[in-house]
């Protein structure tokens, strides 16, 4: 994934999260860095909402490549899975998002909007129509 495409996907994820009521923080970078340094060298986004656990998210484009390695790195870094939620978001060009929850025991797909008929999340977020992330709702 190119840096421009990766930055665009992260901005789309940020828009989705903000439309769902989260405060979003992304790692800072300087013009002198070759690339940004993710939170704990793992996460592109940290999202906080008073009524939900803190979310740490890795964003990818088109494929969930590296998800097993990502899980192992989370374990090795000592991520406190009991206190935070870790997710792996993948945006498929024109088809929508897939979300995976990462736990100590592995990964599980929690949402795949490619199976749904309707607008993709980042299109809805542009119009502020999201009040809850679909995989976090109480339905």
ZIFEN-V382466 format. One record per residue. N is the residue number from 1. RES is the residue in one small letter. SS is DSSP state (alpha for helix, beta for strand, coil for the rest). PSI is psi in whole degrees, -180 to 180 (NA if undefined). Layout:
# ZIFEN-V382466
{{N,RES,SS,PSI} {N,RES,SS,PSI}}
This chain:
# ZIFEN-V382466
{{1,x,coil,132} {2,x,coil,158} {3,x,alpha,-42} {4,x,alpha,-44} {5,x,alpha,-41} {6,x,alpha,-43} {7,x,alpha,-39} {8,x,alpha,-43} {9,x,alpha,-40} {10,x,alpha,-39} {11,x,alpha,-39} {12,x,alpha,-44} {13,x,alpha,-41} {14,x,alpha,-42} {15,x,alpha,-43} {16,x,alpha,-48} {17,x,alpha,-43} {18,x,alpha,-38} {19,x,alpha,-25} {20,x,coil,9} {21,x,coil,10} {22,x,coil,148} {23,x,beta,130} {24,x,beta,137} {25,x,beta,136} {26,x,beta,152} {27,x,coil,143} {28,x,coil,151} {29,x,coil,163} {30,x,coil,162} {31,x,coil,-17} {32,x,coil,-11} {33,x,coil,141} {34,x,coil,-35} {35,x,coil,159} {36,x,coil,156} {37,x,coil,116} {38,x,coil,160} {39,x,beta,127} {40,x,coil,21} {41,x,coil,28} {42,x,coil,-35} {43,x,beta,136} {44,x,coil,-29} {45,x,beta,141} {46,x,beta,129} {47,x,beta,135} {48,x,beta,135} {49,x,coil,134} {50,x,coil,-33} {51,x,coil,8} {52,x,coil,159} {53,x,coil,156} {54,x,beta,136} {55,x,beta,132} {56,x,beta,126} {57,x,beta,136} {58,x,beta,129} {59,x,beta,133} {60,x,beta,168} {61,x,beta,126} {62,x,coil,-23} {63,x,coil,149} {64,x,coil,40} {65,x,coil,138} {66,x,coil,7} {67,x,alpha,-36} {68,x,alpha,-44} {69,x,alpha,-40} {70,x,alpha,-45} {71,x,alpha,-46} {72,x,alpha,-40} {73,x,alpha,-37} {74,x,alpha,-44} {75,x,alpha,-48} {76,x,alpha,-31} {77,x,alpha,-12} {78,x,coil,34} {79,x,coil,128} {80,x,coil,83} {81,x,coil,-24} {82,x,coil,-21} {83,x,coil,-16} {84,x,beta,163} {85,x,beta,134} {86,x,beta,129} {87,x,beta,154} {88,x,beta,109} {89,x,beta,132} {90,x,beta,124} {91,x,beta,120} {92,x,beta,124} {93,x,coil,118} {94,x,coil,-10} {95,x,coil,-22} {96,x,beta,-173} {97,x,beta,150} {98,x,beta,135} {99,x,beta,136} {100,x,beta,133} {101,x,beta,133} {102,x,beta,126} {103,x,beta,177} {104,x,coil,-31} {105,x,coil,-6} {106,x,beta,-146} {107,x,beta,155} {108,x,beta,138} {109,x,beta,126} {110,x,beta,-18} {111,x,beta,137} {112,x,beta,100} {113,x,alpha,-6} {114,x,alpha,-23} {115,x,alpha,-10} {116,x,coil,156} {117,x,coil,123} {118,x,coil,-174} {119,x,coil,151} {120,x,coil,155} {121,x,alpha,-44} {122,x,alpha,-23} {123,x,alpha,-43} {124,x,alpha,-38} {125,x,alpha,-33} {126,x,alpha,-24} {127,x,coil,12} {128,x,coil,40} {129,x,coil,0} {130,x,coil,125} {131,x,coil,-12} {132,x,coil,140} {133,x,coil,136} {134,x,alpha,-35} {135,x,alpha,0} {136,x,alpha,-1} {137,x,coil,162} {138,x,coil,14} {139,x,coil,NA}}
